[in-house]
Amino acid sequence: MLDQLINHTKEAFQSAFQSEADHLFLAPGRINIIGEHVDYSDGFVLPAAIDKYICFAVKKLEDSETCSFFAIDFNESFNFDVTRKQTPVSQLWVNYLLGVFNAVQERGKQIGGLQIAFSSTIPMGAGLSSSAALECGFAYILNEIFNLKLSKEDLALIGQQSEHTFVGVMCGIMDQFASVFGKEHQVIMLDCHSLEHQYFEANLDGYDLVLFDSCVKHTHLTSGYNDRRKDVDTGKKVLWKRFPETKKFRDFTVPMLDEVRTEMGERSYKRCLYILKEIERVKNAAKALSEGNVEYLGQLLLDTHSGLSKEFEVSCEELDFLVAETIKLEGVLGARMMGGGFGGCSINLIKTENVDAVAEKMSEIYKSNFDIQMKIYKVKISDGIKEFRENEMRI
């Protein structure tokens, strides 16, 4: 599949620009194994880059001040003058790239002319961060081609800045960080505030991670997300009033939370309870993965889904159904909804030999109950953004 993506991108570049590309780059999507809605509460997340990519074919142009893009999957082109300051345009995919250029320009870096064609195997709208791959892939290309001497952390922050300023999405840093810092067969335990991180081996030992895309996205995602943040903020104020010496939210304990339960109200209590328990689950999941304790990891996934559904209340009927039914099937150790909530994918830990049977059965019963054709994505944990060399072994 990667061969097909690379060849398709190279051929499209040649057709669009009437010349051969000099470089090929791969920017991966990402999954988050565990750690939802904790990034804004001093928590940890556990993402990993995956083997779904945007492939960029690139040619540097000497004595040129034009950057030209061809978005193969949209059959759309865009050019801009690299000597000028850019502003957002009507084409959404372009804004991710212009935002990166703007962020690089603000850092006092200069770039020259480029031709870029790109195509993707990262499903759009499935919560696998195709946008972060696009932003950070372009930032990585600029850094490599023009020797900008930006750090990997800089590249992730530039991707995030692009999304904030040119796209208008106030995202966290996890997606960009995973795309840049990913390592094959390893997950990243990341503190989204300090950007301190450590790697853990992903010892899945005969089990695979498979995503079931519910193909629904309920409209109250944004309002629901904002409401949950308000609930958590209310709880935090009460906790810090009672325990002012506590430095970080993750340092509070469930007994401390219980002490102020009545004062903060049941809704804020449930939200904060979920977050404190989820922060511990992330740490336990990293340890379970590194030790190959897949049974415990599966249980942690189920516990997270229960918390997201009952305590944080960001699940939906379709995702609750997918998790409840999947876990009944042979070879399944765990499942949970993945992402912000109210739709999207479930992530499932399934014995390798049972993956096809489970996927077929779930596709059938999901279609029967909701009249929706579920999408299935088998994923492997992969390296972060890199230049692809023709003499490398294909993934």
Beta strands, then each sheet from edge to edge (+ up, - down):
strand 1: 23-32
strand 2: 44-45
strand 3: 47-61
strand 4: 66-71
strand 5: 76-81
strand 6: 113-120
strand 7: 186-191
strand 8: 197-201
strand 9: 207-217
strand 10: 332-337
strand 11: 343-351
strand 12: 375-379
strand 13: 386-388
sheet 1: 5+ 4- 6- 3+ 1- 13+
sheet 2: 2+ 7- 8+
sheet 3: 10+ 11- 9+ 12-
end
